[in-house]
Amino acid sequence: MSRATRQIAIRTVLSARTYRLANALRKERDRLGLTQAALAEQVGVSRKTINTVENRRVYSFDSSGTQACGGAGQTR
């Protein structure tokens, strides 16, 4: 497999995970009746961070990002 092909495959997997995480975060936040600001305050991040994740403008996550979302969208 060429390097370019591997990079495309990695981006595809990350895009799918990001999409699942964004949807799971928004659904759970809505279910709890929280605004982005209220959720951000509870998990210790900015409202902009929550908005960025929900709008799928995220390219990688550290453990705190997935932990704040309860591991939503993760597959192993």
mmCIF file of the C-alpha atoms, coordinates in Angstrom:
data_MODEL
# 
_entry.id   MODEL 
# 
loop_
_atom_site.group_PDB 
_atom_site.id 
_atom_site.type_symbol 
_atom_site.label_atom_id 
_atom_site.label_alt_id 
_atom_site.label_comp_id 
_atom_site.label_asym_id 
_atom_site.label_entity_id 
_atom_site.label_seq_id 
_atom_site.pdbx_PDB_ins_code 
_atom_site.Cartn_x 
_atom_site.Cartn_y 
_atom_site.Cartn_z 
_atom_site.occupancy 
_atom_site.B_iso_or_equiv 
_atom_site.pdbx_formal_charge 
_atom_site.auth_seq_id 
_atom_site.auth_comp_id 
_atom_site.auth_asym_id 
_atom_site.auth_atom_id 
_atom_site.pdbx_PDB_model_num 
ATOM 1  C CA . MET A 1 1  ? 0.000   0.000  0.000  1.00 0.00 ? 1  MET A CA 1 
ATOM 2  C CA . SER A 1 2  ? 1.444   3.370  -0.951 1.00 0.00 ? 2  SER A CA 1 
ATOM 3  C CA . ARG A 1 3  ? 1.891   6.173  1.544  1.00 0.00 ? 3  ARG A CA 1 
ATOM 4  C CA . ALA A 1 4  ? -0.813  8.251  -0.172 1.00 0.00 ? 4  ALA A CA 1 
ATOM 5  C CA . THR A 1 5  ? -3.261  5.355  0.014  1.00 0.00 ? 5  THR A CA 1 
ATOM 6  C CA . ARG A 1 6  ? -2.505  4.861  3.721  1.00 0.00 ? 6  ARG A CA 1 
ATOM 7  C CA . GLN A 1 7  ? -3.045  8.568  4.392  1.00 0.00 ? 7  GLN A CA 1 
ATOM 8  C CA . ILE A 1 8  ? -6.404  8.496  2.622  1.00 0.00 ? 8  ILE A CA 1 
ATOM 9  C CA . ALA A 1 9  ? -7.431  5.408  4.612  1.00 0.00 ? 9  ALA A CA 1 
ATOM 10 C CA . ILE A 1 10 ? -6.426  7.071  7.881  1.00 0.00 ? 10 ILE A CA 1 
ATOM 11 C CA . ARG A 1 11 ? -8.356  10.252 7.010  1.00 0.00 ? 11 ARG A CA 1 
ATOM 12 C CA . THR A 1 12 ? -11.438 8.178  6.163  1.00 0.00 ? 12 THR A CA 1 
ATOM 13 C CA . VAL A 1 13 ? -11.336 6.382  9.519  1.00 0.00 ? 13 VAL A CA 1 
ATOM 14 C CA . LEU A 1 14 ? -10.794 9.647  11.398 1.00 0.00 ? 14 LEU A CA 1 
ATOM 15 C CA . SER A 1 15 ? -13.658 11.295 9.512  1.00 0.00 ? 15 SER A CA 1 
ATOM 16 C CA . ALA A 1 16 ? -16.029 8.466  10.418 1.00 0.00 ? 16 ALA A CA 1 
ATOM 17 C CA . ARG A 1 17 ? -14.983 8.565  14.073 1.00 0.00 ? 17 ARG A CA 1 
ATOM 18 C CA . THR A 1 18 ? -15.258 12.345 14.199 1.00 0.00 ? 18 THR A CA 1 
ATOM 19 C CA . TYR A 1 19 ? -18.758 12.177 12.693 1.00 0.00 ? 19 TYR A CA 1 
ATOM 20 C CA . ARG A 1 20 ? -19.876 9.558  15.233 1.00 0.00 ? 20 ARG A CA 1 
ATOM 21 C CA . LEU A 1 21 ? -18.370 11.512 18.115 1.00 0.00 ? 21 LEU A CA 1 
ATOM 22 C CA . ALA A 1 22 ? -19.993 14.757 16.991 1.00 0.00 ? 22 ALA A CA 1 
ATOM 23 C CA . ASN A 1 23 ? -23.411 13.145 16.693 1.00 0.00 ? 23 ASN A CA 1 
ATOM 24 C CA . ALA A 1 24 ? -23.107 11.306 20.006 1.00 0.00 ? 24 ALA A CA 1 
ATOM 25 C CA . LEU A 1 25 ? -22.019 14.465 21.821 1.00 0.00 ? 25 LEU A CA 1 
ATOM 26 C CA . ARG A 1 26 ? -24.862 16.557 20.423 1.00 0.00 ? 26 ARG A CA 1 
ATOM 27 C CA . LYS A 1 27 ? -27.495 13.869 21.125 1.00 0.00 ? 27 LYS A CA 1 
ATOM 28 C CA . GLU A 1 28 ? -26.324 13.381 24.700 1.00 0.00 ? 28 GLU A CA 1 
ATOM 29 C CA . ARG A 1 29 ? -26.135 17.119 25.330 1.00 0.00 ? 29 ARG A CA 1 
ATOM 30 C CA . ASP A 1 30 ? -29.656 17.549 23.954 1.00 0.00 ? 30 ASP A CA 1 
ATOM 31 C CA . ARG A 1 31 ? -30.912 14.589 26.006 1.00 0.00 ? 31 ARG A CA 1 
ATOM 32 C CA . LEU A 1 32 ? -29.521 16.201 29.146 1.00 0.00 ? 32 LEU A CA 1 
ATOM 33 C CA . GLY A 1 33 ? -31.016 19.569 28.206 1.00 0.00 ? 33 GLY A CA 1 
ATOM 34 C CA . LEU A 1 34 ? -27.647 21.316 28.352 1.00 0.00 ? 34 LEU A CA 1 
ATOM 35 C CA . THR A 1 35 ? -26.437 24.238 26.300 1.00 0.00 ? 35 THR A CA 1 
ATOM 36 C CA . GLN A 1 36 ? -22.968 24.070 24.815 1.00 0.00 ? 36 GLN A CA 1 
ATOM 37 C CA . ALA A 1 37 ? -21.830 26.565 27.458 1.00 0.00 ? 37 ALA A CA 1 
ATOM 38 C CA . ALA A 1 38 ? -23.281 24.523 30.322 1.00 0.00 ? 38 ALA A CA 1 
ATOM 39 C CA . LEU A 1 39 ? -21.681 21.305 29.080 1.00 0.00 ? 39 LEU A CA 1 
ATOM 40 C CA . ALA A 1 40 ? -18.360 23.057 28.543 1.00 0.00 ? 40 ALA A CA 1 
ATOM 41 C CA . GLU A 1 41 ? -18.402 24.374 32.109 1.00 0.00 ? 41 GLU A CA 1 
ATOM 42 C CA . GLN A 1 42 ? -19.185 20.921 33.513 1.00 0.00 ? 42 GLN A CA 1 
ATOM 43 C CA . VAL A 1 43 ? -16.371 19.166 31.644 1.00 0.00 ? 43 VAL A CA 1 
ATOM 44 C CA . GLY A 1 44 ? -13.824 21.969 31.962 1.00 0.00 ? 44 GLY A CA 1 
ATOM 45 C CA . VAL A 1 45 ? -13.441 23.104 28.363 1.00 0.00 ? 45 VAL A CA 1 
ATOM 46 C CA . SER A 1 46 ? -14.548 26.189 26.465 1.00 0.00 ? 46 SER A CA 1 
ATOM 47 C CA . ARG A 1 47 ? -17.903 26.478 24.719 1.00 0.00 ? 47 ARG A CA 1 
ATOM 48 C CA . LYS A 1 48 ? -15.947 26.891 21.505 1.00 0.00 ? 48 LYS A CA 1 
ATOM 49 C CA . THR A 1 49 ? -14.384 23.455 22.043 1.00 0.00 ? 49 THR A CA 1 
ATOM 50 C CA . ILE A 1 50 ? -17.834 21.837 22.326 1.00 0.00 ? 50 ILE A CA 1 
ATOM 51 C CA . ASN A 1 51 ? -18.975 23.734 19.238 1.00 0.00 ? 51 ASN A CA 1 
ATOM 52 C CA . THR A 1 52 ? -15.873 22.686 17.305 1.00 0.00 ? 52 THR A CA 1 
ATOM 53 C CA . VAL A 1 53 ? -16.452 19.008 18.109 1.00 0.00 ? 53 VAL A CA 1 
ATOM 54 C CA . GLU A 1 54 ? -20.174 19.136 17.346 1.00 0.00 ? 54 GLU A CA 1 
ATOM 55 C CA . ASN A 1 55 ? -19.501 20.792 13.996 1.00 0.00 ? 55 ASN A CA 1 
ATOM 56 C CA . ARG A 1 56 ? -16.899 18.165 13.073 1.00 0.00 ? 56 ARG A CA 1 
ATOM 57 C CA . ARG A 1 57 ? -14.006 20.582 12.736 1.00 0.00 ? 57 ARG A CA 1 
ATOM 58 C CA . VAL A 1 58 ? -11.803 18.295 14.799 1.00 0.00 ? 58 VAL A CA 1 
ATOM 59 C CA . TYR A 1 59 ? -8.936  16.320 13.346 1.00 0.00 ? 59 TYR A CA 1 
ATOM 60 C CA . SER A 1 60 ? -7.605  14.518 16.399 1.00 0.00 ? 60 SER A CA 1 
ATOM 61 C CA . PHE A 1 61 ? -8.558  13.930 19.993 1.00 0.00 ? 61 PHE A CA 1 
ATOM 62 C CA . ASP A 1 62 ? -6.480  13.543 23.079 1.00 0.00 ? 62 ASP A CA 1 
ATOM 63 C CA . SER A 1 63 ? -7.681  11.458 25.983 1.00 0.00 ? 63 SER A CA 1 
ATOM 64 C CA . SER A 1 64 ? -9.358  14.458 27.646 1.00 0.00 ? 64 SER A CA 1 
ATOM 65 C CA . GLY A 1 65 ? -11.514 15.118 24.570 1.00 0.00 ? 65 GLY A CA 1 
ATOM 66 C CA . THR A 1 66 ? -12.846 11.596 24.356 1.00 0.00 ? 66 THR A CA 1 
ATOM 67 C CA . GLN A 1 67 ? -13.111 11.310 28.130 1.00 0.00 ? 67 GLN A CA 1 
ATOM 68 C CA . ALA A 1 68 ? -15.262 14.449 28.249 1.00 0.00 ? 68 ALA A CA 1 
ATOM 69 C CA . CYS A 1 69 ? -17.586 12.780 25.773 1.00 0.00 ? 69 CYS A CA 1 
ATOM 70 C CA . GLY A 1 70 ? -17.707 9.536  27.725 1.00 0.00 ? 70 GLY A CA 1 
ATOM 71 C CA . GLY A 1 71 ? -15.755 7.755  24.994 1.00 0.00 ? 71 GLY A CA 1 
ATOM 72 C CA . ALA A 1 72 ? -18.563 8.312  22.514 1.00 0.00 ? 72 ALA A CA 1 
ATOM 73 C CA . GLY A 1 73 ? -17.721 7.363  18.973 1.00 0.00 ? 73 GLY A CA 1 
ATOM 74 C CA . GLN A 1 74 ? -14.757 5.250  19.911 1.00 0.00 ? 74 GLN A CA 1 
ATOM 75 C CA . THR A 1 75 ? -14.366 1.814  18.457 1.00 0.00 ? 75 THR A CA 1 
ATOM 76 C CA . ARG A 1 76 ? -11.774 -0.771 19.361 1.00 0.00 ? 76 ARG A CA 1 
# 
